[in-house]
């Protein structure tokens, strides 16, 4: 009886460990974008620690090599008028959704099928809880730009359209 209880507790602990992002093994690990690399952290090649500079953590485009191993993901979405971000979920991350320009309707559905949605304008933020189905629609007369920050380097994505087809 005691060994069965111990095994169940041990197994549940192992599952929790397997489902979380791994801890950092070093302070920084900007992704190496050129040259041959031999050290890989989280599947991405790390830049030589002796050649890391402040500009490795700044970017004006979608490529953000400085995020490697920091437990974050960032995405930019451009929505044309009446554009839609298809309903999807992130099984391993919550998402903070920031409207840079335009007007959008953002929402999610909880596990009790209750809809939470708001109309957002530039400068406003909405949060999608981990694993819940969420969406975004451009509700303005111009294109909209939104940025998403997820609290996992590998948040995963489940698109509802792909799941039912």
C-alpha positions in Angstrom: 0.0 0.0 0.0 2.8 2.4 0.9 4.7 1.6 -2.2 1.7 2.3 -4.4 1.1 5.6 -2.7 4.8 6.5 -3.1 4.7 5.5 -6.8 1.6 7.7 -7.5 3.1 10.7 -5.8 6.4 10.2 -7.6 4.6 9.9 -11.0 2.5 13.0 -10.4 5.7 14.9 -9.5 7.4 13.7 -12.7 4.5 14.8 -14.9 4.6 18.3 -13.4 8.3 18.5 -14.2 7.9 17.3 -17.7 5.1 19.9 -18.5 7.0 23.0 -17.5 9.6 25.1 -19.2 13.1 24.1 -18.1 15.1 26.5 -15.9 17.9 28.5 -17.4 21.3 27.0 -17.2 23.0 30.3 -17.8 22.2 34.0 -17.5 21.7 34.7 -21.2 21.5 32.7 -24.4 20.8 35.0 -27.4 20.2 32.8 -30.5 23.2 32.7 -32.8 22.0 33.8 -36.2 25.2 33.1 -38.2 28.1 30.7 -38.0 28.5 27.2 -36.8 27.4 26.7 -33.2 27.9 23.7 -31.0 25.9 24.7 -27.9 22.1 24.4 -28.2 19.7 25.4 -25.4 16.0 24.6 -25.9 16.8 23.6 -29.5 18.2 26.9 -30.5 22.0 27.6 -31.0 23.4 30.0 -28.4 25.8 32.8 -29.2 29.3 32.5 -27.7 28.9 34.1 -24.2 32.1 36.2 -24.7 30.6 37.9 -27.8 27.2 38.8 -26.3 26.4 42.6 -26.5 23.4 44.7 -25.6 22.2 44.9 -29.2 21.5 41.1 -28.9 18.5 42.0 -26.8 17.0 44.8 -29.0 15.2 44.3 -32.3 12.8 46.2 -34.6 11.6 43.1 -36.4 10.0 39.8 -35.5 13.4 38.1 -35.0 14.2 38.4 -31.3 17.3 36.2 -30.6 17.6 37.6 -27.1 14.4 35.9 -26.0 16.0 32.4 -26.2 15.8 30.6 -22.8 13.9 33.6 -21.1 10.6 31.7 -21.1 8.8 34.2 -23.4 7.4 34.3 -26.9 6.3 37.4 -28.8 4.1 37.6 -31.9 3.0 40.5 -34.1 -0.3 40.2 -35.9 -1.5 42.5 -38.7 -5.2 42.4 -39.2 -6.8 44.0 -42.3 -10.3 45.5 -42.1 -12.7 42.7 -41.0 -9.7 40.4 -40.5 -9.9 37.5 -38.1 -7.4 35.7 -35.9 -8.9 32.2 -36.0 -10.0 30.7 -32.7 -7.1 28.9 -31.1 -5.6 28.0 -27.7 -2.1 27.8 -26.2 -1.9 24.7 -24.0 1.3 25.7 -22.3 1.0 29.5 -21.9 -1.2 32.5 -21.0 -1.2 35.4 -23.5 -1.1 39.1 -22.9 -2.6 40.8 -26.0 -1.6 44.5 -26.7 -3.4 46.6 -29.4 -0.8 48.9 -31.0 -3.1 50.4 -33.7 -6.7 50.0 -34.7 -9.8 48.7 -32.9 -10.3 45.0 -32.3 -12.7 42.7 -30.5 -10.8 40.2 -28.4 -12.4 37.4 -26.4 -12.1 33.9 -25.0 -14.4 31.1 -23.9 -13.9 29.5 -20.5 -14.5 25.8 -19.7 -18.1 26.5 -18.7 -18.7 27.9 -22.3 -19.0 31.5 -21.0 -17.9 34.1 -23.4 -15.6 37.0 -22.3 -15.1 39.6 -24.9 -14.2 43.3 -25.1 -13.7 45.9 -27.8 -10.1 47.2 -27.5 -8.5 50.3 -29.0 -4.9 51.3 -29.3 -3.0 51.1 -26.1 -5.3 48.6 -24.4 -4.4 45.1 -23.2 -6.4 41.9 -22.8 -5.3 38.7 -21.2 -6.1 35.2 -22.4 -5.8 32.5 -19.7 -3.7 29.4 -20.5 -5.4 26.7 -22.6 -8.6 28.6 -23.3 -10.0 29.1 -26.8 -9.6 32.7 -27.9 -10.0 34.9 -30.9 -9.6 38.5 -32.3 -11.5 40.4 -35.0 -10.6 43.7 -36.5 -13.6 45.9 -35.8 -12.3 49.2 -37.1 -12.2 50.9 -40.5 -8.4 50.6 -40.8 -5.9 47.8 -40.4 -5.0 46.9 -36.8 -1.6 45.8 -35.4 -1.5 43.7 -32.2 1.3 42.2 -30.2 1.1 39.1 -28.1 3.4 38.1 -25.3 3.2 34.5 -24.1 4.8 33.2 -20.9 6.5 30.2 -22.4 9.2 29.8 -25.0 7.1 27.0 -26.5 3.4 27.8 -25.9 2.0 25.5 -28.5 -1.0 26.3 -30.5 -4.2 24.4 -31.2 -6.2 25.9 -34.0 -9.9 24.9 -33.7 -10.3 24.8 -37.5 -7.5 22.3 -37.9 -8.7 20.2 -35.0 -12.2 19.6 -36.4 -11.3 19.1 -40.1 
